Amino acid sequence: MNKVVVVGAGPAGMMAAGIASQAGARVELLEKGARVGRKLAITGKGRCNITTAVPAEELVYAYPGNGKFLHSAFAAFSNHDLIKFLSQRGLETKIERGMRVFPVSNDAHEVVQLFESFAREQGAVIRTSTAVKGLAVEAGVIQGVYTQQGLLKADAVIITTGGLSYPGTGSTGDGYKWARELGHTIITPQPGLVPLITAEKWVKELRGLSLKNVSASSFRADGSKINEEFGEMLFTHFGISGPIILTMSRDIRHYLDQEKSPVKLEIDLKPALDEERLDLRLQRDLNKYSRKMFKNALYDLLPRKFIPIIIDLSGIQAEKACHQITREERMQLVYLLKHVPLTIVGTRPISEAIVTAGGVDTREINPATMQSRLVKGLYFAGEILDVDGYTGGYNLQAAFSTGYLAGKDAAGRRLT
């Protein structure tokens, strides 16, 4: 019976441990923290957007960071396999906007408990508060890991220590150090899905305001478009966040890093209406409140919190009577509602990113097994790999799929 050691009890690690045990290996899952699945427990604001319901054949297109590398992993264990896996173990899921899959319970802790129970029930031994100091390798073959107690021998070692996002949950880059020491190339870790910092200070006044069904577009200094997304966004004390902003952040961050110049971002508050129809809608509202001041005429159109900002940006006097607003002023307001301007000057630090872009170079990993091409018996899975996807459950799916593949293959290894 093979001995497999898994380092890091996140989604990839718990899946790998359970699958390796199921395949007949003796497995120890080591976690330096006091409990397993700490990052998993806070995903999706504690609700856990566990995967996506898109067709399995479309999965790889949602990973701007080396999606092609995941073909074999998704073929072995797809998003629909994951949903079935959860259902068979008593956790029912639901599909929400954007094909996002959540537990019906809206409780991420239930997901953590399921995977911990799965690993234990298959026979894996889980050791928390157990830090790994390094890896033992002889003649290019893994021998085990070093812990506080000394060498823990193994036929295979699976590293699932995560990236650098949310270091408070244990993702502090330990695995990068070990991989580099063994000759692996580490693609410089960068924030993948990360909130954006704006130059405009008025965003602080909108802190906590969520906008749904809006469109955001970003532009380079020469006016060419970087990207565009439709959906939900959020204002913060430093700038903007939320699903569409996180998805856009990877390309925006890349431009900021390369060009060292701000990015122009525009928010279309009414994407379902072209300017002509929006003007008609605005005329109806202004006529409805014709005797009122302008500042009191936008409650049917905008969130209350946003109205003072729009009025200020429009240049129209707040106390001006609605029936006195000129056509030119009205058309300027229509344009503003379709092009609310923001200036992106940076991203929040990688510690605040949802996921890490960068990591162990996938060219040095066998995509069919997740085994290192440099060290026999050494595997990598999850966020430690240079693979990252869009927001919407894609990154968790990559963790579960690569963990599944690594666990299955590692269970069949023997020392040579």
N, C-alpha and C positions, 0 to 999 in steps of 0.2 A: 504494500500500500504506500503510495507516494506521500511525501510530506510537503505541504505548500504553506508558505507564510505570506499573508497579505498585510501590507503596511498602509494603514489609513482606513478608518471605518466610515467613509462617506458613501454615497450611492454606488459608485463603481466598486469600492472595496467590499461592501456588504453583498452586492450581487456576485462578485467574483468568489467570495468565500462560500456563499451558499451553493453556487453552481459547481465549484471544485469539490465540495463535500458530497454533493449529489452524485458527482461522477466517480466517487470512490476514494478520494484523497483524504488524508488526515490534514486538517486545516487549522491554523491559528491565525486569527485576525487581531492585529495589534493596533491599538489606538492610544496616542499619547495623551489625549484628553480624558476627562472623567466620564464622558458618555459618548455614545456613537451618534452619528448623523446630525451633528450640531448645525451645520450649514443647511442641510436638507430641511431641518425643522423650521427654518425662517424663510424659506423660499416662497415666492408668491404672497408676500406679506403674511406668512403663516398659514396660507391656504394650500400651497404646494401645486404649482402648475407643472404636473409631473411629466407630461409629454404633449404631443400634438396629435390631432386626428386626421391630418392630411394623408392622402394615399402614400403608402410606403415607398413607392417608386419616386416620389417627389422629395423625399427627405433630404437627400444629399445637396439639393439646390439651396437649402436654407443655411448652409455653412460656408460663409465667405472665407473662412480659415480652413483650407484643406478638406473640403467636403468629400472629394473623390476618395480620400483615404478610408472613408467609412463604409464604402460599398459592401465589403465582406461582413463587417460588424452588423449592418442593418439586414443583410441577407440572413444572417444567423439568428438575429433577435431584433425584430422590427418594432415600431411603435404599437402596432396592432397586436403583436406578440406580448408586449408589455401590458397592454390593457387586459388581455386575456389572462395573463399571469396574475394580475392583481385581483381580477374577478374570481378566479379559482381559489384564491386565498381569502375571500370574503370582503374585499374592498371594491365597492362599486364606484364608477367614475361618471362624470358628466362632461359634456362638451359645451364650452362657452364661446363667446365672440372670438373670431380669429382662429377657430378650430383648436383652442386651448383646452386641454384636458385637466380637470381637477377631481379630487375625491368628492363624492357627494356630501361627505361630512364637512368639507372645507377645513379639514384639520391635518396639517402637515405632520403632526406627531403620530397620527395614525399610520402614515406612510412609513415613518422611521421604525415604528414598532413592528410593522409587517416585515420589513426587510431584516431587522434584527432577529425576529422570530424565525424567519425562513432560514437564515444562516445557522442559528442554534439547532433548529429541528433537523437539519440535514447532518448535524454532527460537528459543526465548526466550534472551536473554542475561542471565545472573544475575551481579549485581555485589554481592559481600559487602563489608563494611567501608566502605560507602558511605552516609553520612548525608545525609538530605534536610533542608535548612534552611528551606524554605518552598515555597509554591505560587505560580505565576505566572498571574495572571488579568487579562484586559483586556475591558472592556465586557461582563462577565458570562460570558465564555467562557474556559475553561482554555487556557493556552498552554504549560504544562510545569511543571517543578519546578526549584528551585535546589539544587545540590549544592556540594561544596567546589570543583568545577571551574567553577561558574557555571551558567547556564541550560541545562537539558536540555529541548529542545522536545518537545512531544507533542500529538497530536490528542485524546488522552484520558488521564486519570490516574485510577488506581484506588487508593484509600487502604485498606490492610488492615493497619494498625499495631497492632491489638488494643486491649485495655482497660488496666486498671491492676493486674491480678492477675499475680503472679510477675514483678515488674519486672526481676529478674535475667536473664530470657530476652529482654528488649528491650521489654516492654510498659510503657512509661513515660508514656503519654498524649500523645505528640507529635501524633497525628492530631486529638485534641480541640482542641488549640490552633489548628491550621491551619483546622479547620472553623469554629471560633468567629470567627476573624478574617475569614472570608468570609461571616459573617452567620448561620451555622447555630446552632440552639439545642442546647445540650448538657444533657441530663438528668443531673443530678448522679450521677456514678459511685458505686456502692455495692457492697459484697461480695454476690455472688449466691449461689453455693454455698460456704459457709464453715463451718469448725468453730465450736463453741459453747463459751463459758466458763461454768463452773459455780461456785457459791458453795461447794459441798462440797469439802473438801480431800482426802477419802479417795479421790477419783478418781486421784490421783497413784500410789496403791498398786496401781492396776489398769492403769497405763500399758502400752500395747501389747496389752492383752487385747481380742480381737475376739469379739463375740457374734453368732451367726448364728440366723436364724429367730426373732427377737424382734420385739416390737411396741413402738413408742414413741408417746406421745400428749402434746401440749402444751396448756396451759390458760392463759387470761387470769386476771387477778386476781379477776374475778367468778365464776370456775369454768367459764366456757364454753370449749369446745374450739376451739383454733386449727387444729390438723391432727393427722394420725395416719399412720404409715407402718409397714410390715412388711418385715423383711429383716435386713441386717447393719449393725452399728455397731461403733465402736472407742473405747476409753478412751485418753486422752492425759494428759500432765502438767498440762494446764490445764482439761480438761473432756472433751468428747466429739466424735467425728467419725465418719467412715464414711458409706456410701451413703445410709442412711435419714435420718441427721442432716443431711447436706448438703442433701438434698431439702427437709427441713423448715425449714432455716435461713432461707430467703428470707422466709417469712411471720412467723417468729419475730423476725427482725431488724427487720422493718417494725413489729411491735408494740412492741418495745423502743424503737425510735426515736420512735414516736408517744406512747406512754404513760409512758415513763421508769420503768417498774416491772418487777420480775423476772417471768419466765415459769416456771410450774411444769411440769415434765416428768416423766412416769412411764414406767418401762420394765416391760413385761410379759415376764418371762423364759420363761414357758410359755404362749404364746398359743393353742396347740393344745388346751389343757386348760382347762375351766371350773373354778371353785373347788371344786366338789363332786368332780370327778375328780382334781384336783390333791391334794385332801385324802386321797383313797383312796391315791394314789401315795405321798404323804408318810407315811401310816400304815404302808404296806408297808416303807418304808425304815427307819422308826423301830423297827418290830418286828424287822426283819432285824438291826439293830444295837442291840437293846434293852439289852444289857449294856455297851455302849460309851458314851463321853461324847458329848454332842451335837455337839461340834466334829469328831468323827470319823464322823458319820453322813450327811454330805451329799455324799460324793464321787460317788455314782451320779446325783446330781441337778444339780450345779453344777460349773462350772470350779473347779479347786483354788484358784486365785488369788482367786476371788470369795467363797469360803466365810467367811473371817474378817470380811469386810465385812457379809455378810448376818447373821451371828451377832450382830455388834455392833448392827446396825440392829433386829434382832428383839427385843433386850432379854432374850433367854433366856441364862442362864449357860452359858458354853462347856463347863464341866466337869460340867454336870448330866447324869445318866444318862438315856438316851433313854426308858426305861420310866417315868421320873418326870415327863416333860413332860405338862402338863395339856392338856385339849382346848382351853381358851381360848388357851394359848400356841401350840398347833398351828394354830388358826384365824388367829391374828395372823400367824404365819409364812406361811400360805397367802396371806393378803392381801398381805403384803410382796412375795412372789415375783411377784405379779400387778401390783404397784404400787410398784416401787422408785423412791423419790422423788429428784428432782434439782431444783435451782434454777438457772435460766439467767439470768445477769446481764449477758451481753454476747456479742459475736462477736469472733473474731480479726480483725486488720486486713485491709483489702482486698488488701494485698500477698500474703496467704496464701490468698485466695479461689481457688477453682477457675475461676471465671468472674466477669466484671464485669457487674453490672446497671446500666443507665443507658448514656449515650453519645449519639451523634448522634440527634436526634429523628426518628423514622421518618416523621412527617407531612411532613417536608421532603425525603423520598426517594421516588422512583417505585418502587413495589414490583415492577413488571413488568420493570424494567431495572436497578435499584440506582443510577440516575443521580440526582444532586442536582437538586432543583426550583429551586435558586437559582443554580447555576453550570453552564452547559452543558459537557459533556465531563468533569465530575468525578463519580466514582463512589465509593461506600463499600461495603465487604463485611466480613463477619466480626464479631468481638467489638466493634469500634468502634461498631457500631450499638446502639441501645437495644433490644436483643433478648436474652433469656436464657431458657434452658430448664432442666429438671430434670437431675439426674445420670443417666448411663446412655448416653452417646454422643450426646445431643441437641444439645449445643452445638457439637461438631465437625461434625455434620451440617449445622447452620445455616451454619457457616463455609464448608463445601464448596459448599453449594447457592447461597448468595449470591455466592460467588466465581465459580461457574460462570456465573450470570446476568450478573454485571458484566463478566466477560471476554468473553462472547459478544456483548453489546451494544456494548461499547467498541470492539471490532474493526471495527464498521461505521460509526464516527463519522468526520467530517471537520471540520476547522476552517472556521468561517464568518466 
